[in-house]
């Protein structure tokens, strides 16, 4: 099964393993894919602090969720 045509706008979160995810919880950091160029092995990710970094497309495809999933978690 292949991933979506573009991962732009997809997201994933990092935070404490012993705490359930909540989008409004400052212990969790939401990372958004802000650039996805077809054919390149990486995507560009931005964290809540505005830092940008590359992430392997294969990993992003495995862990990132569509934007609509984040919208459902915001109270």
N, C-alpha and C positions, 0 to 999 in steps of 0.2 A: 504494500500500500504506500503510495507516495503522499507527500505533504501538500499543503496549499501552494498555489502558484506563486504567491508572495506572502512573506511573513510580516510585512510592514504593519505596524500597529499591534501585533501580537505582544504578549507580555508573560512574565514569570515573576515570582516573588521569592525573596530570601528572608529568612528570619529564624527565630528559635525553634528547635525541633520539638520542644515540649509545649508549644503554644499553638492553638489553631489559628489559621490565617484569617485576618480581618483587614480589609483595604485601608481602614482608617486607624489602624494600630501603628504607632510610630516605631514599634519593634520590628516591623516588617518593611522591607524595601522593595518597591515595585520597579522592575526593569522593563522598559519598552523597546521594541525594535523600531528604530527610527530610519533605517536605510537598509534596503534589500535589493541588491543588484543581481539580476539573474546571471548565472554562470560563474559567479564568484564563490569561493568556498566559505566565506564568512558573511555575517550580517553585522550591522552596527547597532549597538545597544546603548541606551541612555538610562542611568539610574535616577533616583529622586533628587540627588544632589547635582544633577546636570553633567556628571562625568560620563564620557563616552568611551566605549571600548569594543573591540571585535570579539565575536563569539562564533564558533564553528557552526555553519548552517546545519550540519547533521545533529548537533546537540540542541540548537534552537528548535529544530523541527520536533525533537523528542520531548522538550519540556515546555515550550511556549504555548499559551492558550490564546484563542481569538479575543479581540477586544470586547465582544458581547459578554464573555464570561466575567470580565472584570466589572463591567457595568452592573451585573447582577449582584456583586458582592458589596457594592457601596450602599450604605444605609440611607 
